[in-house]
Amino acid sequence: MSAITVEEAEAIRPAQARMSPPSRFGDKAFYWLTLSMAFVVVLLVILIGWELGQGSWQAVQKFGFRFLTASTWDPVAEEFGALPFIYGTAISSLVALLIAVPLSIATAVYLTELAPLWIRQPIVSLIEMLAAIPSVILGLWGIFVMIPWLRDHPFPFLERVLGWTPFFKGPIYGPCMLAGGIIVAIMILPIITSVSREILRSVPDLQREAAYALGATRWEVTRIAVLSYARKGLFGAVILGLGRALGETMAVTMVIGNTPQIAASLFKPGYTLASVIANEFTEATSDMYLQALFEIGLVLFGVTILVNLLAQLLLKTITGGAAPDRVQ
Amino acid sequence: MPIPRKDHHSWRKFKSAFISGLTFCSAVLVIAPLALVFLHVLKSGVGAINLEFFTHLPKPVGMAGGGMANAIVGTLELLALASVIGIPVGVLGGVFLAEYGTARVNAVLRFIADVLNGVPSIIWGVVVYGLIVLRFKSFSAYAGGLALALIMIPLILRTTEEVILLVPVGYREAALALGIARWKTIIQIVVKTASRGIITGILLALARVGGETAPLLFTAFGNRFWNHDLSEPIAALPLQIFTYAISPYDDWHRQAWAGALILVTGVFCVNVLVRIVTRVRTASA
């Protein structure tokens, strides 16, 4: 019996089998398409850096380091120093954190450790829903409801009790640094709460069970087994909140008073980096004015990027890289 | 010594209960201001809203009435423009992360996307101003739509990736074993299975950027009249609310509250819808 040659085998093979293998074109094209779309995020970072750098180049050259330390903001004389805005951003964010951090971490503890089970999900949903209120609407409420109330009740009280310190010295105008800090606090409460909650939920139950087995009360379990375990992640949540606070724009612009000054009293109006861009960008008449505003943007971008990098690094070690930003 | 130990125990129990109470109060304080805002918008908005609000243009100062019809339509147009760019980029990018990327590349891309989500929205406005408005020498609906799209991309990318990863590997293996090309498997089996989650992510992203004001201030700019040319400035609901809120006129303040009611209603409807959809899914799963 003679073996069939390759030619003979080709000849007797059914027609279908002679088809060329399926084209890989579709797979390749789809791969490169999705790859390029995924790398758009890298492109976006470069785009932000490029546009802000290009837009502010002359101002960076002209003012140099002085831009960050000078406190004159005079568009007519073309003298630009960002210190009052840096100060305003720092103080309003600090006030916001002082108010928001204890409240939101306590709420996260309540929602993961102490609250009755049936009440947890409704409260979580409620907080997430309320977090969706746009910033401009919070600002609207701030102007017409919050500021009049603060001016009539808590502010005079604060002035009476703490007026001897430089921080609460009158007169009370209404729009001021403290009002700005409070509105930012309201804006960042939901995000710190929900990220902290994720962190606390990721604490293994074994931790809790061990503490319960030792006879600890509910709060002792939380303190010993949960909070100490989650400390780093909670710090990450706070830093993430700080990132949001620094960049918060509309609501702050509407209540902070928009006056570029550095004053110790929280009852004095202030100005933030984000607010000055929002208010003056379309009014920038000269090139250098616009350049200076671009540079303000560059400063704000640089600071928020650093803060967010830190937050993501802190959170990543805890949640294994899960998206910490669930609040919309 | 049983007595002191017992005392100590009840003190500890008391402390635990006390702190539970304290954290409960914190929860109330977190919800309270946001709930107050919502209730106030509802109260002031309902009083100021009428049919004219939906059908008329803004009136000049001093004239009663008028509406925000152009701003409502403008916001919808901006969202449509943002969707055209933001949805394909975000969804396909998310598909890459979930289906193709290697662990290290994914970690980097995810990290960048998370950091981008933290970029203040006003920065996006400045960037698009430099990119589009300065180049074409005009504020435009295109610029506004692009600014919103850039905010949407990292949001959609992350949610898409997360829901696609939930699709069981067996689905992919079954399809590939039938000889279906990988890209068809991904589109017709994987993405289709995850479509509800992907749409949820898209809706949440739209609800988020629909309320954004800062990135529109110097891109879309706002417009008091109807505009059907997308290369011209266009009105948007959040912008109109902002302009009216900081104006000194009572009439305009009332209009701002009415606008706020519309905006909040829209954002809340999307959020409630999404919650219902996801609850149905988890209940049936």
Interface residues (C-beta under 8 A of the other chain):
Chain A: P22 G26 D27 A29 F30 Y31 L33 T34 L35 M37 A38 F39 V40 V41 V42 L44 V45 L47 I48 E51 L52 Q54 G55 P102 L103 S104 A106 T107 V109 Y110 L111 L114 A115 I123 S125 L126 I127 E128 M129 L130 A131 A132 I133 P134 S135 V136 I137 L138 G139 L140 W141 I143 F144 V145 I186 L189 P190 T193 T217 R218 W219 E220 L240 G243 R244 L246 G247 E248 T249 M250 M254 A274 I277 A278 F281 T282 L293 F294 G297 L300 F301 T304 I305 V307 N308 L309 A311 Q312 K316 G321 A323 P324 D325 Q328
Chain B: R12 K13 K15 S16 I19 S20 L22 T23 F24 S26 A27 L29 V30 I31 P33 L34 A35 L36 V37 F38 H40 V41 P88 V89 G90 L92 G93 G94 V95 F96 L97 E99 Y100 G101 A107 L109 R110 F111 I112 A113 D114 V115 L116 N117 G118 V119 P120 S121 I122 I123 G125 V126 V127 Y129 G130 L131 L150 I153 P154 L155 L157 R158 T159 E162 G179 A181 R182 W183 K184 I186 I187 L204 A205 A207 R208 G210 G211 E212 T213 A214 L217 F218 F221 P238 I241 F242 A245 I246 H253 A256 W257 A260 L263 V264 V267 F268 N271 V272 R275
